[in-house]
Amino acid sequence: MNYLAHLHLAPDNATARVGNLLGDFIKPAHASHLPHGLQQGMALHRQIDSYTDSHPLVRQSKTRIAAARRRYAGILVDIFYDHFLARHWARFSTMPLADFTARSYVELEQHRQWLPPRLLDILPRMQAEDWLLSYADTAGIASVLCGFSRHRIQRDNPVAAGIDDLLQHHAALEADFLAFYPQLQQHTAAFIAKTEKQT
């Protein structure tokens, strides 16, 4: 899952949300300096990714990616699923998406002393362009894919052209997501409950 889903699936507190997002930016081996709450959020992030990567519906979505981009199918499907989460946000949250994204940026700023350089570097653009809200539109996803292609992968790559996969298989990918996400929510809730009992 990508940024929006990780923020949404975290327990309802700022530290957990920020920690869950940090899993995309800090490796566990480099997280020992972080407060316990942020480390717990990162542990949840890893659990979400592990469950997602092994799920049959997610694997089905990956088969919808063109052969020329199949190597990057995991990245593309993660981003596409954030698109569908944004599009169907009202099904999964009572807080309006614009309010949720605004709060998320504030919470990241409040924890900036713990943010790694790469996240600190992109945070101003993330806020200014409201990346999380832009996921609801295919134009926003096209922009995200272009940025990922240019800045996150060193070699030449076809990730930006992945927008063609989203447009061509939009309905099928959407159906995959809508069947999968409630299952991910249940799995995440169970993991959070188990973790809370252990602490």
Sequence and secondary structure as in RCSB ss.txt:
>XXXX:A:sequence
MNYLAHLHLAPDNATARVGNLLGDFIKPAHASHLPHGLQQGMALHRQIDSYTDSHPLVRQSKTRIAAARRRYAGI
LVDIFYDHFLARHWARFSTMPLADFTARSYVELEQHRQWLPPRLLDILPRMQAEDWLLSYADTAGIASVLCGFSR
HRIQRDNPVAAGIDDLLQHHAALEADFLAFYPQLQQHTAAFIAKTEKQT
>XXXX:A:secstr
  HHHHHHHS SSHHHHHHHHHTTTS GGG TTS HHHHHHHHHHHHHHHHHHT HHHHHHHTTS GGGGGGHHH
HHHHHHHHHHHHTHHHH SS HHHHHHHHHHHHHHTGGG  HHHHHHHHHHHHTTHHHHTTSHHHHHHHHHHHHH
HT SS  SGGGGHHHHHHTHHHHHHHHHHHHHHHHHHHHHHHHHHHHH 
